[in-house]
């Protein structure tokens, strides 16, 4: 019996590894409500897939191997902010973490614990810079904006922040003062963003505007001296060809898409003036989950990594364009060996 087991186990292991190697690098699901979607998501996760981006479709990449795999829950927004905050903190205490720019919670193979809070503000509108100081000092960083409906009155939006339990005093870029760049037009927001950047701030996330119909983003003071280090541009999303053209023009100048800015305007790009990098972009406008999966696994996308979905308004509906990025910085030319004397 022992001899038989010794001969069978390597065959089982080889078959398992062959099965893993046969899996495509990317898998795509149509994003839907209900338990069936979460069940399908976790079936893929059990094979080693991890969520990268989510819009009308959920994009996953083969990043793990059983038994060390990921697990997912749907982000449930029920009741008001107090009830939601209690619920998500309970999940965070069990090792689930909010996946940025999605409505999913993810549990890693070796999970840590997280806690969440909404930003402080009065009854007259979203948080202002002075309100966000306590959040920054306590080591939280922004993770998402939640819409709450109410029995009486209009729906409200709350910005939520996250920190890892046990790392409250750890030094990080999240300890600096938060400023809000707020204006009615994207070009005016960009003007404020670059003014803040000259003073040593860096973009971190979208924010709710205090101006009716306005748009806003959060900037945070770097823990190191980075005054003037970062520069910003923005792009609009009209169609696949336009977005790809604009992103490649900016990428050739060293500007890189800020993933957190894809969820709402202004869609920012950032350039680090102290480093020399260039970037290339592909943009996919998926017709369905199957065609998107085929495109992601094609040789044309080799070296490109999905960054996230950016929304654009079509003739009848709003759809998400998937942005893929590849660094194209040329390696420095080798220097000739010095001649021996």
C-alpha positions as CSV (number, residue, x, y, z in Angstrom):
1,X,0.0,0.0,0.0
2,X,2.9,2.4,0.9
3,X,4.5,1.7,-2.4
4,X,1.3,2.4,-4.2
5,X,0.8,5.7,-2.5
6,X,4.4,6.7,-3.3
7,X,3.7,6.1,-7.0
8,X,0.2,7.7,-7.1
9,X,0.9,11.0,-5.2
10,X,3.4,12.3,-7.8
11,X,0.9,11.6,-10.6
12,X,-1.8,13.5,-8.7
13,X,0.5,16.4,-8.1
14,X,1.6,16.5,-11.7
15,X,-2.0,16.4,-12.9
16,X,-2.8,19.3,-10.5
17,X,0.1,21.4,-11.8
18,X,-0.9,20.7,-15.4
19,X,-4.4,21.8,-14.6
20,X,-3.1,25.0,-13.1
21,X,-0.8,25.7,-16.1
22,X,-3.8,25.1,-18.4
23,X,-5.8,27.9,-16.8
24,X,-5.8,31.3,-18.7
25,X,-4.0,34.2,-17.0
26,X,-7.2,36.3,-16.9
27,X,-10.8,35.3,-16.3
28,X,-13.9,37.5,-16.7
29,X,-17.3,37.4,-15.2
30,X,-20.4,39.5,-15.9
31,X,-21.0,41.5,-12.8
32,X,-24.4,40.7,-11.4
33,X,-26.4,40.9,-8.2
34,X,-27.3,37.8,-6.2
35,X,-25.7,34.8,-4.7
36,X,-25.0,33.1,-8.0
37,X,-22.4,35.7,-9.0
38,X,-20.6,35.6,-5.7
39,X,-20.6,31.8,-5.9
40,X,-19.0,31.9,-9.4
41,X,-16.5,34.5,-8.2
42,X,-15.4,32.3,-5.3
43,X,-15.2,29.2,-7.6
44,X,-12.7,31.1,-9.7
45,X,-10.9,32.4,-6.5
46,X,-10.6,28.7,-5.4
47,X,-8.6,28.1,-8.5
48,X,-6.2,30.9,-7.7
49,X,-7.8,34.0,-9.3
50,X,-7.9,37.4,-7.7
51,X,-10.1,40.4,-8.6
52,X,-8.3,43.2,-10.4
53,X,-11.1,45.5,-11.7
54,X,-14.9,45.6,-11.6
55,X,-17.5,47.4,-13.6
56,X,-20.1,45.8,-15.8
57,X,-17.6,43.0,-15.9
58,X,-15.3,41.6,-13.2
59,X,-11.7,41.0,-14.3
60,X,-9.6,38.4,-12.4
61,X,-6.0,37.4,-12.7
62,X,-4.4,34.0,-11.8
63,X,-2.3,35.3,-8.8
64,X,-2.4,32.4,-6.3
65,X,-2.4,28.7,-6.0
66,X,-4.6,26.4,-3.9
67,X,-4.8,26.1,-0.9
68,X,-3.6,29.7,-0.4
69,X,-6.4,31.5,-2.3
70,X,-8.6,34.5,-1.9
71,X,-12.3,34.8,-0.8
72,X,-14.9,37.4,-1.6
73,X,-18.1,38.9,-0.1
74,X,-20.5,41.5,-1.5
75,X,-20.3,44.9,0.1
76,X,-23.7,45.2,1.6
77,X,-25.1,48.8,2.1
78,X,-28.1,48.4,4.3
79,X,-29.5,51.1,6.6
80,X,-27.7,54.3,7.3
81,X,-24.0,55.1,7.9
82,X,-23.9,53.9,11.5
83,X,-25.3,50.4,10.6
84,X,-23.0,50.1,7.5
85,X,-20.0,51.1,9.5
86,X,-20.7,48.5,12.2
87,X,-21.2,45.9,9.5
88,X,-18.0,46.6,7.6
89,X,-15.9,46.8,10.7
90,X,-17.3,43.3,11.7
91,X,-16.1,42.0,8.4
92,X,-12.7,43.7,8.8
93,X,-12.2,42.1,12.1
94,X,-12.6,38.7,10.3
95,X,-9.9,39.5,7.8
96,X,-12.0,41.0,5.0
97,X,-10.8,44.1,3.2
98,X,-12.6,46.5,0.9
99,X,-11.3,46.1,-2.6
100,X,-10.9,49.7,-3.9
101,X,-13.1,50.8,-6.8
102,X,-15.4,47.7,-6.3
103,X,-18.3,46.7,-4.1
104,X,-16.5,43.6,-3.0
105,X,-14.7,42.6,0.2
106,X,-11.6,40.3,-0.1
107,X,-10.0,37.9,2.4
108,X,-6.4,37.2,1.6
109,X,-4.8,33.8,2.1
110,X,-3.0,35.1,5.2
111,X,-5.4,37.8,6.2
112,X,-4.9,40.9,8.4
113,X,-7.6,42.9,10.1
114,X,-8.9,46.3,9.1
115,X,-11.2,49.0,10.5
116,X,-13.3,51.6,8.8
117,X,-14.8,55.0,9.4
118,X,-16.6,57.6,7.5
119,X,-15.1,61.1,7.2
120,X,-16.2,63.7,9.9
121,X,-18.4,66.6,8.7
122,X,-21.3,68.7,9.8
123,X,-24.8,68.6,8.6
124,X,-24.3,71.2,5.8
125,X,-22.3,69.2,3.3
126,X,-19.2,67.0,2.7
127,X,-16.0,67.2,4.7
128,X,-13.7,70.2,4.3
129,X,-9.9,70.1,4.7
130,X,-10.0,71.0,8.3
131,X,-12.5,68.1,9.0
132,X,-10.1,65.6,7.5
133,X,-7.1,66.3,9.7
134,X,-8.2,63.9,12.4
135,X,-8.6,61.1,9.8
136,X,-5.1,61.7,8.5
137,X,-3.5,61.9,12.0
138,X,-5.1,58.6,13.0
139,X,-3.5,56.8,9.9
140,X,-6.6,56.2,7.8
141,X,-6.6,56.4,4.0
142,X,-9.6,56.8,1.7
143,X,-11.1,53.6,0.2
144,X,-14.4,54.5,-1.3
145,X,-17.6,56.6,-1.4
146,X,-20.9,55.1,-0.3
147,X,-24.4,56.2,-1.4
148,X,-27.1,56.0,1.3
149,X,-30.8,56.3,0.6
150,X,-33.2,57.7,3.3
151,X,-36.9,57.4,3.9
152,X,-37.1,61.2,4.1
153,X,-34.9,63.5,2.1
154,X,-32.4,63.0,-0.7
155,X,-29.8,60.3,-0.9
156,X,-26.4,61.2,0.7
157,X,-22.8,60.2,0.0
158,X,-20.2,59.3,2.6
159,X,-16.4,59.0,2.1
160,X,-15.0,56.0,3.9
161,X,-11.5,55.5,5.2
162,X,-9.5,52.4,6.1
163,X,-6.6,51.5,8.3
164,X,-5.0,48.2,9.3
165,X,-5.5,47.2,12.9
166,X,-2.3,47.3,14.9
167,X,-0.6,49.8,12.6
168,X,-2.1,53.0,13.9
169,X,1.3,54.5,14.7
170,X,3.1,53.2,11.6
171,X,4.7,56.1,9.6
172,X,3.2,56.5,6.2
173,X,2.1,59.0,3.6
174,X,-1.4,59.0,5.2
175,X,-0.2,61.0,8.1
176,X,-0.1,64.4,6.3
177,X,-2.7,67.1,6.1
178,X,-5.5,66.5,3.5
179,X,-6.5,69.3,1.2
180,X,-9.6,69.3,-1.0
181,X,-9.4,70.6,-4.6
182,X,-13.0,71.6,-5.4
183,X,-14.3,73.4,-8.4
184,X,-17.2,73.4,-10.9
185,X,-15.0,72.4,-13.9
186,X,-12.3,69.7,-14.4
187,X,-9.7,72.2,-15.6
188,X,-10.2,74.4,-12.5
189,X,-9.8,71.3,-10.3
190,X,-6.6,70.5,-12.1
191,X,-5.3,74.0,-11.5
192,X,-5.9,73.6,-7.7
193,X,-4.3,70.1,-7.8
194,X,-1.1,71.4,-9.4
195,X,-1.0,74.3,-6.9
196,X,-1.3,71.9,-4.0
197,X,1.4,69.6,-5.6
198,X,3.8,72.5,-5.7
199,X,3.4,72.8,-2.0
200,X,4.2,69.1,-1.4
201,X,0.8,67.4,-1.8
202,X,-0.1,64.3,-3.8
203,X,-3.4,63.1,-5.2
204,X,-5.0,60.3,-3.1
205,X,-8.7,59.9,-4.0
206,X,-11.9,61.5,-5.3
207,X,-14.0,63.5,-2.9
208,X,-17.5,64.9,-2.7
209,X,-17.9,68.5,-3.8
210,X,-19.2,71.2,-1.6
211,X,-20.3,73.1,-4.7
212,X,-23.6,72.1,-6.2
213,X,-22.8,70.2,-9.4
214,X,-19.0,70.5,-8.7
215,X,-16.2,68.0,-8.7
216,X,-13.5,67.5,-6.1
217,X,-10.4,65.4,-5.2
218,X,-8.3,64.9,-2.1
219,X,-4.6,65.8,-2.0
220,X,-2.3,64.8,0.9
221,X,1.0,66.2,2.2
222,X,3.8,63.8,1.6
223,X,5.7,62.5,4.6
224,X,8.9,63.4,2.8
225,X,9.8,66.6,1.1
226,X,8.1,66.4,-2.3
227,X,7.3,70.0,-3.0
228,X,7.0,70.3,-6.8
229,X,7.8,66.6,-7.3
230,X,4.5,65.6,-8.8
231,X,2.6,67.1,-11.8
232,X,-0.9,66.3,-13.0
233,X,-3.0,66.2,-16.2
234,X,-6.5,64.9,-16.8
235,X,-8.4,63.2,-19.6
236,X,-12.0,62.8,-20.5
237,X,-13.5,59.5,-21.6
238,X,-15.5,59.8,-24.8
239,X,-14.8,56.6,-26.7
240,X,-12.2,53.8,-27.0
241,X,-10.0,55.4,-29.7
242,X,-10.0,58.8,-28.1
243,X,-9.0,57.5,-24.6
244,X,-6.2,55.3,-26.0
245,X,-4.8,58.2,-28.1
246,X,-4.9,60.7,-25.2
247,X,-3.4,58.2,-22.7
248,X,-0.5,57.3,-25.0
249,X,0.3,60.9,-25.7
250,X,0.4,61.6,-21.9
251,X,2.2,58.4,-21.2
252,X,5.0,59.2,-23.7
253,X,5.5,62.4,-21.6
254,X,5.9,60.4,-18.4
255,X,2.3,60.8,-17.1
256,X,0.7,57.7,-15.6
257,X,-3.0,57.0,-14.9
258,X,-3.9,57.4,-11.3
259,X,-6.2,54.3,-10.8
260,X,-8.3,56.0,-8.0
261,X,-9.2,58.8,-10.4
262,X,-10.8,56.4,-12.9
263,X,-14.1,56.2,-11.0
264,X,-15.1,59.9,-11.4
265,X,-14.0,63.1,-13.1
266,X,-11.4,64.5,-13.3
267,X,-9.6,61.4,-14.5
268,X,-6.1,62.4,-13.4
269,X,-2.6,61.3,-14.6
270,X,0.5,61.9,-12.5
271,X,4.1,62.4,-13.4
272,X,7.0,62.0,-11.0
273,X,9.5,64.7,-12.0
274,X,12.4,63.0,-10.2
275,X,12.1,59.8,-12.1
276,X,12.2,59.2,-15.9
277,X,9.5,56.7,-17.0
278,X,7.2,56.4,-20.0
279,X,4.0,54.4,-20.3
280,X,2.0,52.8,-23.1
281,X,-1.8,52.1,-22.9
282,X,-4.4,49.9,-24.5
283,X,-8.1,50.5,-24.1
284,X,-10.7,47.8,-24.5
285,X,-14.5,48.3,-25.0
286,X,-15.9,44.9,-24.1
287,X,-18.9,43.6,-26.0
288,X,-19.4,40.7,-23.5
289,X,-17.5,38.8,-20.8
290,X,-16.2,36.1,-23.2
291,X,-14.7,38.5,-25.8
292,X,-13.1,40.6,-23.0
293,X,-11.5,37.4,-21.6
294,X,-10.2,36.4,-25.0
295,X,-8.8,39.9,-25.6
296,X,-7.0,40.0,-22.3
297,X,-5.4,36.6,-22.9
298,X,-4.3,37.4,-26.4
299,X,-0.7,38.1,-27.3
300,X,-1.6,41.6,-28.2
301,X,-2.0,42.4,-24.5
302,X,1.3,40.7,-23.4
303,X,3.0,42.9,-20.9
304,X,-0.1,45.1,-20.4
305,X,-1.8,45.1,-17.0
306,X,-5.4,46.1,-16.3
307,X,-5.5,49.3,-14.3
308,X,-9.3,49.7,-14.0
309,X,-12.5,50.7,-15.8
310,X,-13.2,54.3,-16.7
311,X,-16.8,55.3,-17.5
312,X,-18.0,57.0,-20.6
313,X,-21.5,57.9,-21.8
314,X,-22.7,56.1,-24.9
315,X,-25.7,56.8,-27.1
316,X,-28.1,54.9,-24.8
317,X,-26.1,53.8,-21.8
318,X,-22.9,54.5,-19.8
319,X,-20.3,51.8,-20.3
320,X,-16.9,51.1,-18.8
321,X,-13.7,51.1,-20.8
322,X,-11.0,48.9,-19.5
323,X,-7.6,50.6,-19.3
324,X,-4.4,48.5,-19.6
325,X,-0.9,49.9,-18.9
326,X,2.7,48.9,-19.7
327,X,5.8,50.7,-18.7
328,X,7.9,51.4,-21.8
329,X,10.8,53.2,-20.2
330,X,13.9,52.4,-22.3
331,X,16.7,50.8,-20.3
332,X,19.9,53.0,-20.1
333,X,22.5,52.1,-22.8
334,X,25.4,50.1,-21.4
335,X,28.5,52.1,-20.8
336,X,31.7,51.0,-22.5
337,X,34.3,49.4,-20.2
338,X,37.2,51.9,-19.4
339,X,40.4,51.1,-21.2
340,X,43.1,49.6,-19.0
341,X,46.2,51.8,-18.7
